[in-house]
């Protein structure tokens, strides 16, 4: 398969709509550390952002099909988990610029150290790092039969 520098083939790339795309790009950079990779449209209608090995697409809302959770009354239908090197530093950064923290940093039963926050349009984010190596059975999960 040929490489495509625009869309890495081994990466899940979520697409998130925002009410004010320019403000969202700036906020996601300031609060969560995302860097803009590219943008398109005149006026801007979308952009790809990067944080470490993670890529996301952000776009303007396109009602009624694509609306942000904030436009839908704050209803969140998904969570995005992003792995970062230093959860505590990331948490302090996010909190200092006004991210709505919904879970303080903590270790989960499945061995992750993480916190959760809403962004300016109520998308739900989890920032995590591996804390302990646990098998699913160690914390009560059952592996599916293959």
N, C-alpha and C positions, 0 to 999 in steps of 0.2 A: 504494500500500500504506500503511495507517495506521501510525503510529509506536507503539511499545510501549516505555515507559520501563523495563520489567522485562527485556525481551530485545531488545537492539539487533539489528536485522535484518542488518546488514552485518558481523557479528562472529562468528567461530567461538568457541563457548564450551565448553571442555572440562569434563567432570564427573569429579571425583577423589574416590574414597572414602578415608576415614581411620578408623583404629581408635578414636581419641579426638578427636572433632570439635572440642570446645572448645579442647583443647591445640593442635590443628592450626591453627585460626584465629589464635590468639595467636602461634604460632611463625611462620606465614607472614607475619604483620604485622611481627614483630620482625626476622626474618632477611631477608625479601625485599621488605618495604615494602608489602604488600597492605593495603588498607583495607576494612573490612566495609561492604558496601552494604546488604544486608538479610539476615535470618535467618528461619527458619520452623520450626514444630514445638514441641511442649511435652511432653517435653523436646526440645531442638533436634535436628533431623534433617538440616538443610541450611542453606547460606548462599551468598550471592553475594559475591565479593570482587573488588576492582578495584585495578589498578596502572596508572596513566596511562590509556591507551585500551584496556587489556586487562581482560577480565572472565573469571572462572572460577567454577564452581560446585563447592562442596565438600559432602560428605555423610557420614553415618555409613555404615559398611559394612553390606551386606545379603547375607550369605553365602547360598548359594554364588555368586550372580550377580555381586555387586559387592564386591570385596575389594581392599585396598591391596596394593601390591607387598610390603610387609613381612609381611603375613599369608600371602602366597603364597611365602614363602621368599626374598624380595629380588629376584625376577624382575621386570625392567622391560620392558614391552612398548611403551612410547612415550616420546618426549621432547617437552617443551614449550619452544619458543623464544619468549622475551619480549624485545622491544627496549627498552632503557633508555638514558637520556642519557649516563650516566657509568658505564661498565662497571667501572672500577677502584674507584670508591667503592662500588658495589653489591657487588663481590667482597669488599672489606674488611668491609663490614657483615655479609654472609652468613657469612664465615669467623669473625668475632668472636663470633657466637652459636652456632657449632657445626655449620653446614651441612657436610656431607661433600663436599669439593671433589674432583671427579673429572677436571677439566681446568683447569689454571691459565690465566689470561688469555693469549690468543695471537691472532695474526691468521691466519685460514684462507686456503687457496689461492683461495677464491672471494670474498675481500675483506671478510670480517666480522671484527671484533675481539670475542672472546667468552670466556666461561668456562662451565664446567658444574658442577652440584652435585646431590646427592641431598637431599631434605628428610627430615623425621623419620620418614616412612613409606616411604622409598625411591623416591618419584616422581623422575624425572630431569628436571632443568631446565637450559636453556641461556639465559644472559643475554648479549645481543649488541647491537652497534651497527654501522652501515655504516662501513667504514674506507676502502674504495676502490671506485670504480665499475668493475666488470668485467663483460663479457659472458660468458655461459657458455663460448663458444669460447676466451676468453682463458685459461681454466684447464683446458681439456681436455674439457669436456662437449659433447655433441652435441644440438642442438635437434631436437625431434620435428617431423616433417612435419605440417603442419596440413591 
